[in-house]
Amino acid sequence: MDTLTHWIDGRPVASKSDRSGEVFNPATGDVQKRVPYATLGEIDAAIDSAAKASESWKHASLATRARILFAFRELVNKHKDDLARMLTLEHGKVFSDAQGEVQRGLEVIEFACGLQHLLKGEISENVSTDVDSYSLRQPVGVVAGITPFNFPAMVPMWMYPVAIACGNTFVLKPSERDPSVTNFCAELLAQAGLPEGVLNIVHGDKVAVDRILEHPSVGAVSFVGSTPIARYIYETGTKNGKRVQALGGAKNHMVVLPDADMELAADAAVGAGYGSAGERCMAISVLVCVGNAADKLLPKIRERIAVLKVGNGLEPDSQMGPLITRQHLDKVTGYVNQGEKEGAKVLVDGRTLKVPGHERGFFLGPCLLDEVTPSMTVYREEIFGPVLSVVRVDTYEQAIRLIQEHPYGNGTAIFTNDGGAARKFQHEIQVGMVGINVPIPVPMSYYSFGGWKQSLFGDLHIYGPDGIKFYTRNKVVIGRWPDPRFRGVDLGFPQNR
């Protein structure tokens, strides 16, 4: 059985740790690889490599950084199906979904390729007599990323391309559940010409996380995961003097008004609720149906669920794959059991699903719970599985109040043909990302991704303009110089070096 390596100082490094974890194929339940849990010495070696590389990389020209990122972009595009296959084998999501993940990560790489424009400062002439003032954006130094299992290619790509473009070096601790794709991306970056030590990868568990949070050479930490861990990352990292952005959990509501296009709303609810088996922080997990909207919408949702094909993600007709591990399958099933016990009506029961030929896989079919109330566990907590809860309310105002009072504020959506209601919703709702007749409002790479309330700890969102701000520090310079004197003749065409 293969055992993964770390990636330190530009090459794979076999671990000497006596601790490791298992990487499953979720569709079959088989263990396919082992992942080492890094020792403190291995974590320090990765950080030291990044610190050493930082001394030269922060001085690398913008032209050099851009050429490497453009080359990396071409290699990722060339190998996007290879990356997608790795994702499906270790995460379980269907191949087309994995391709979409790689594409969205690729878009952030493309954004980072525009670093020459993104890192421009400002200048003001003659703020005083013969005195100019201008600003610079300079790298933080060594920065780190701690990323989740649900998007093992895309979420790291939200971080390290932007950080590297800004002149930082990067230490990545990916999820130990599906880590192979990160190693492959490191190999592609090396092929693109990235110097040794600029990107390092250590696999591990809480030992690795805690060492990253306390190591004095790490200046900033990016995290995506659950809210309890995000809070811990933020509090521990900031206590140790680090800049931290920690994106947490979600409980995304989709409000459906009676005037909505119910065919569109049904398509959206099924796609956003059950895509990637619900293992998305932007998944719709609560349908808030106003007035008689539920009576019109739910039959259409049930029709669509009835024809969904759940199976091995590598089979071309599969639309939904398994959950990541047996433990997570049991956890999500437990939520459905608890919802039924607390009074929810199970309209569609995915607990009975059996996938022929994959009896040991971690499959749970789509679950649809009606008559859910805000007091129920399935409403309050993040489930992270293919479970869609329906809450019925009488008025638009009640729907808004539900969302405002929930502790999570990651994403939300409203489906309506009423422009006034939609505008009121987008203006007043206390949520970081809002969709109008769009169920999963994930921003494009040139905006920034992040929620409000307990879905984000820190001041800045991830990638986009906020990513540039997070991975750089602003410096203001005030200078007075005599008139310049030009000496020598050079008839050559000026070049960027």
C-alpha positions in Angstrom: 0.0 0.0 0.0 1.3 3.4 -0.9 2.3 5.8 1.8 2.2 9.5 0.9 5.2 11.7 1.4 5.5 15.3 2.6 6.8 17.9 0.1 9.6 19.9 1.7 12.3 22.1 0.0 11.0 21.3 -3.5 11.0 17.5 -3.3 9.0 14.6 -1.8 10.2 13.6 1.7 9.4 10.3 3.3 8.1 10.7 6.8 9.8 9.1 9.8 6.6 9.4 11.9 5.2 6.3 13.6 1.7 7.8 13.3 -0.4 7.7 10.2 -4.0 7.6 8.9 -6.0 5.8 6.3 -7.1 7.2 2.9 -10.3 5.5 1.8 -12.0 5.0 -1.6 -15.4 6.1 -0.3 -17.3 4.3 -3.1 -15.8 0.9 -2.1 -14.9 1.4 1.5 -11.4 0.1 0.8 -8.2 1.7 2.2 -6.1 2.8 -0.8 -3.2 4.7 0.8 -1.7 5.7 4.1 -1.0 9.3 5.0 1.8 10.1 7.5 1.1 12.4 10.5 4.1 14.7 10.5 6.5 14.9 13.5 7.3 18.2 15.1 10.7 18.0 13.4 9.1 17.5 10.0 6.8 20.4 10.5 9.7 22.6 11.6 11.7 21.5 8.6 8.9 22.6 6.2 8.6 26.0 8.0 12.4 26.5 8.0 12.5 25.7 4.3 9.8 28.3 3.7 11.7 30.9 5.9 14.9 30.3 4.0 13.2 30.6 0.6 11.5 33.7 1.7 14.8 35.6 1.8 15.1 35.4 -2.0 11.5 34.9 -3.2 10.3 38.2 -1.7 12.8 39.9 -4.0 11.7 38.0 -7.1 10.5 40.3 -9.7 6.8 40.5 -10.6 7.6 39.4 -14.1 9.3 36.2 -12.7 6.4 35.4 -10.4 3.9 36.0 -13.2 5.8 33.7 -15.6 5.8 30.9 -13.0 2.1 31.3 -12.3 1.2 31.3 -16.0 3.2 28.1 -16.4 1.4 26.6 -13.5 -1.9 27.6 -14.9 -1.1 25.8 -18.1 0.0 22.6 -16.3 -3.2 22.5 -14.1 -5.3 23.0 -17.2 -3.4 20.2 -19.0 -3.9 17.8 -16.1 -7.3 18.9 -14.9 -8.9 15.5 -15.6 -6.0 13.8 -13.7 -6.7 16.0 -10.8 -10.4 15.4 -11.0 -9.9 11.6 -11.0 -7.7 11.9 -7.9 -10.5 13.9 -6.2 -13.1 11.3 -7.1 -11.1 8.4 -5.9 -10.4 9.9 -2.4 -13.3 12.3 -1.8 -16.1 10.4 -3.6 -17.7 13.3 -5.5 -18.7 12.5 -9.1 -16.2 13.2 -11.8 -18.0 16.1 -13.4 -18.3 17.8 -9.9 -14.5 17.2 -9.4 -13.8 18.8 -12.8 -15.9 21.8 -11.7 -13.8 22.1 -8.5 -10.6 22.1 -10.5 -11.9 24.7 -12.8 -12.9 27.1 -10.0 -9.4 26.6 -8.5 -7.9 27.4 -11.9 -9.8 30.7 -12.0 -8.0 31.8 -8.8 -4.7 30.9 -10.3 -5.7 33.0 -13.3 -6.6 35.9 -11.0 -3.1 35.6 -9.3 -1.5 35.8 -12.7 -2.5 39.4 -12.8 -0.3 40.2 -9.8 1.4 43.2 -11.6 -1.8 45.1 -11.5 -3.0 43.7 -8.1 0.1 44.8 -6.2 0.2 48.4 -7.5 0.4 51.0 -4.8 -0.6 54.7 -4.9 1.4 57.9 -5.2 0.8 61.5 -4.4 3.2 64.2 -5.7 4.1 67.3 -3.7 2.3 66.5 -0.5 4.7 69.2 0.7 7.3 71.2 -1.3 9.4 68.7 -3.2 8.0 65.9 -1.1 6.2 62.8 -2.5 4.3 60.1 -0.7 3.5 56.7 -1.9 2.3 53.3 -0.7 3.7 49.8 -1.2 2.2 46.3 -0.6 4.9 44.0 0.7 4.7 40.3 1.5 4.1 39.0 5.1 6.8 36.3 4.8 6.0 32.7 5.7 2.3 32.0 5.6 0.3 28.8 6.1 -2.9 27.2 5.0 -5.0 24.6 6.8 -7.6 23.2 4.4 -10.7 20.9 4.5 -11.5 17.6 2.9 -14.5 18.7 0.8 -12.5 20.7 -1.7 -8.9 19.4 -1.6 -7.9 21.0 -4.8 -9.9 24.2 -4.9 -9.6 25.5 -1.4 -5.8 25.3 -1.3 -5.8 27.1 -4.7 -7.8 29.9 -3.0 -4.7 30.4 -0.9 -1.2 29.5 -2.2 -1.4 31.0 -5.7 -2.4 34.4 -4.2 0.1 34.2 -1.4 3.0 33.2 -3.7 2.0 35.9 -6.2 2.3 38.5 -3.3 5.9 37.3 -2.6 5.2 35.0 0.4 6.3 31.4 0.9 3.7 28.9 1.9 3.3 25.9 4.2 0.1 23.8 3.5 -1.4 21.3 5.9 -4.2 19.7 3.7 -6.9 17.4 4.9 -5.5 14.0 5.8 -8.6 12.3 4.3 -7.9 13.1 0.6 -4.4 14.5 0.4 -3.0 13.2 -2.9 -4.1 16.1 -5.1 -2.1 18.6 -3.1 1.2 16.7 -3.6 0.5 16.5 -7.3 -0.1 20.2 -7.5 3.3 20.8 -5.7 4.9 18.7 -8.5 3.2 20.8 -11.1 4.5 24.0 -9.5 8.0 22.6 -9.4 7.7 21.9 -13.1 6.5 25.5 -13.6 9.8 26.7 -12.2 8.8 27.6 -8.6 12.0 27.7 -6.5 12.6 25.2 -3.7 11.0 25.9 -0.4 8.4 28.4 -1.7 5.6 25.8 -1.3 5.9 23.1 1.3 3.3 20.5 2.3 3.1 18.6 5.5 0.4 16.0 6.2 -0.9 15.5 9.7 -3.5 16.1 12.4 -3.8 18.5 15.4 -0.1 18.2 16.2 0.7 19.8 12.8 -2.0 22.4 13.2 -0.8 23.5 16.7 2.8 23.7 15.6 1.9 25.9 12.7 -0.2 28.2 15.0 2.6 28.6 17.5 5.7 28.7 15.3 7.3 32.1 15.4 8.3 32.1 11.7 4.7 31.8 10.5 3.2 35.3 10.0 -0.3 34.5 8.8 -2.7 31.5 8.7 -5.6 30.8 6.4 -8.2 28.2 7.4 -11.4 26.7 6.0 -13.4 24.2 8.0 -16.0 23.9 10.8 -16.9 26.7 13.1 -15.5 25.2 16.4 -12.1 24.6 14.7 -12.2 28.0 13.0 -12.7 29.7 16.4 -9.8 27.7 17.8 -7.6 28.5 14.9 -8.4 32.2 15.2 -8.0 32.5 18.9 -4.8 30.4 19.0 -3.2 32.1 16.0 -4.0 35.6 17.1 -2.8 34.9 20.6 0.6 34.0 19.0 0.7 37.3 17.1 -0.4 36.0 13.7 -2.7 37.4 11.1 -5.6 34.9 10.8 -8.5 34.4 8.4 -10.6 31.4 9.6 -13.7 30.5 7.6 -16.1 28.4 9.5 -19.4 26.4 9.1 -22.7 27.2 7.5 -26.4 26.7 7.6 -27.5 28.1 4.2 -31.2 29.0 3.9 -33.0 29.2 0.5 -36.1 31.3 0.8 -38.8 30.5 -1.8 -41.7 32.9 -2.2 -45.1 31.8 -3.6 -44.5 33.7 -6.9 -41.2 32.0 -7.7 -40.6 29.9 -10.8 -41.1 26.5 -9.0 -39.4 24.5 -11.8 -36.3 26.7 -11.4 -36.5 26.5 -7.6 -36.8 22.8 -7.6 -33.8 22.3 -9.9 -31.8 24.7 -7.7 -32.8 23.1 -4.4 -31.9 19.5 -5.6 -28.6 20.6 -7.2 -27.5 22.8 -4.2 -28.8 20.5 -1.5 -27.5 17.1 -2.8 -24.6 18.1 -5.1 -21.3 16.6 -3.7 -23.5 14.7 -1.3 -24.1 17.9 0.6 -20.5 18.2 1.6 -20.2 21.8 0.6 -20.0 24.8 2.9 -22.2 26.6 0.4 -24.8 23.7 0.1 -28.4 24.7 0.7 -29.5 22.8 3.8 -32.7 24.7 4.7 -35.6 25.5 2.4 -37.7 28.3 3.9 -41.0 28.1 2.1 -43.3 31.1 2.5 -47.1 30.8 2.3 -48.2 28.0 0.0 -44.8 27.7 -1.7 -44.0 24.3 -0.1 -47.2 22.7 -1.5 -46.2 23.7 -5.0 -42.4 23.1 -4.6 -42.1 19.8 -2.7 -43.8 17.6 -5.3 -41.4 18.8 -7.9 -38.4 18.2 -5.6 -39.5 14.7 -4.9 -39.9 14.0 -8.6 -36.3 15.1 -9.2 -34.9 13.1 -6.2 -36.7 10.0 -7.5 -34.6 9.9 -10.7 -31.2 10.9 -9.1 -28.5 8.3 -9.7 -26.4 7.7 -6.7 -23.2 5.7 -7.3 -19.5 5.5 -7.8 -18.3 8.9 -8.9 -16.3 7.5 -11.7 -19.3 6.0 -13.4 -20.5 8.4 -16.0 -24.2 8.3 -15.1 -23.7 8.9 -11.4 -25.0 12.3 -10.2 -24.2 11.9 -6.5 -21.4 10.0 -4.8 -20.7 8.7 -1.3 -19.8 10.5 1.9 -16.1 10.8 2.8 -15.8 8.2 5.6 -17.8 5.7 7.5 -17.7 7.9 10.6 -19.2 10.8 8.7 -21.9 8.6 7.2 -22.9 7.5 10.7 -22.9 11.1 11.9 -25.1 12.3 9.1 -27.5 9.4 9.4 -27.7 10.2 13.1 -28.9 13.7 12.3 -31.7 12.2 10.2 -32.6 9.8 13.0 -32.7 12.7 15.5 -34.8 14.9 13.2 -37.4 12.1 12.9 -37.3 11.6 16.6 -37.9 15.4 17.2 -40.9 15.4 15.0 -39.7 16.1 11.4 -41.5 14.3 8.7 -39.2 12.3 6.5 -40.6 12.7 3.0 -37.6 11.0 1.2 -35.5 8.6 3.3 -32.0 8.0 1.9 -31.1 5.8 4.8 -32.4 2.7 3.0 -30.2 3.2 -0.1 -28.1 0.3 -1.3 -25.8 0.7 -4.3 -25.3 -2.6 -6.1 -21.7 -3.7 -6.2 -20.7 -1.1 -3.6 -22.3 -2.4 -0.5 -19.2 -1.4 1.6 -19.2 2.1 0.3 -20.2 5.1 2.4 -23.5 5.9 0.6 -26.5 7.8 1.9 -29.3 8.7 -0.4 -30.9 12.1 -0.6 -33.0 12.9 2.5 -35.9 15.4 2.6 -37.3 16.4 5.9 -40.6 18.5 6.1 -42.2 20.3 9.0 -38.8 21.2 10.5 -38.8 23.8 13.2 -36.0 26.1 14.5 -35.8 24.2 17.8 -34.8 21.0 16.1 -31.2 19.8 16.0 -31.3 19.3 12.2 -32.1 23.0 11.9 -29.6 24.4 14.4 -26.5 22.4 13.5 -24.4 22.0 10.3 -25.0 18.5 9.0 -22.7 18.5 5.9 -24.5 15.7 4.1 -27.4 15.1 1.7 -30.1 16.3 4.1 -32.5 19.1 3.1 -34.8 20.5 5.7 -38.0 22.3 4.9 -39.3 25.1 7.3 -42.7 26.5 6.5 -43.5 30.1 7.4 -46.5 32.4 6.7 -44.7 35.6 5.8 -41.6 37.0 4.1 -40.8 38.8 7.3 -40.7 35.5 9.3 -38.4 34.0 6.7 -36.0 36.9 7.0 -36.1 36.7 10.8 -35.1 33.0 10.7 -32.0 33.8 8.8 -31.1 36.9 10.9 -31.4 34.9 14.1 -29.3 31.9 13.0 -25.7 32.0 14.2 -24.3 31.1 10.8 -24.1 33.7 8.0 -22.2 32.1 5.2 -24.5 32.0 2.2 -28.2 32.4 1.4 -30.5 32.6 -1.6 -34.0 33.9 -2.4 -36.2 32.6 -5.3 -38.8 35.1 -6.4 -40.0 37.0 -9.5 -40.6 40.1 -7.3 -37.8 42.5 -7.8 -38.7 44.6 -4.8 -38.6 41.6 -2.5 -35.3 40.5 -4.0 -33.7 43.9 -3.5 -35.0 44.2 0.1 -33.5 40.7 0.7 -30.1 41.5 -0.7 -29.9 44.8 1.2 -31.1 43.7 4.6 -30.0 40.1 5.0 -27.1 39.6 7.5 -25.2 37.0 5.4 -21.9 37.3 3.5 -22.9 35.8 0.1 -26.3 36.2 -1.4 -28.0 34.6 -4.4 -31.0 36.0 -6.2 -32.5 33.0 -8.1 -29.0 31.6 -7.7 -28.7 28.8 -5.1 -24.9 28.7 -4.6 -23.6 32.3 -4.8 -19.9 31.5 -4.8 -18.1 34.7 -5.9 -15.9 34.8 -8.9 -12.1 34.9 -8.3 -11.9 38.7 -8.7 -14.3 39.2 -5.8 -13.8 37.5 -2.4 -15.4 34.6 -0.6 -16.5 34.7 3.0 -19.4 34.7 5.4 -20.6 36.7 8.4 -21.3 36.0 12.0 -19.9 32.6 13.1 -19.0 31.6 9.6 -15.9 33.9 9.6 -13.3 34.7 12.2 -11.1 37.6 11.1 -11.5 40.7 9.1 -10.8 39.7 5.6 -12.4 37.2 3.2 -10.4 34.7 1.1 -8.9 35.2 -2.4 -9.8 38.1 -4.7 -9.1 41.7 -3.4 -9.3 40.6 0.3 -6.8 37.8 -0.4 -4.2 40.4 -1.7 -4.8 42.5 1.4 -4.4 39.5 3.7 -1.1 38.3 2.2 0.5 41.7 2.1 1.3 44.5 4.5 0.8 48.1 3.5 3.8 50.5 3.8 3.7 54.3 3.3 6.8 56.1 2.2 7.4 59.9 2.3 10.5 61.0 0.3 12.3 64.1 -0.7 14.9 64.0 -3.5 16.8 66.5 -5.6 16.2 66.6 -9.3 17.3 63.3 -10.9 20.5 63.2 -13.0 20.5 60.7 -15.9 23.9 59.4 -17.0 25.0 57.1 -19.8 23.4 56.1 -23.1 21.4 52.9 -23.6 19.8 52.4 -27.0 18.5 48.9 -26.2 14.8 48.3 -26.0 13.8 48.3 -22.3 12.9 44.9 -20.8 11.3 43.6 -17.6 13.8 41.6 -15.6 
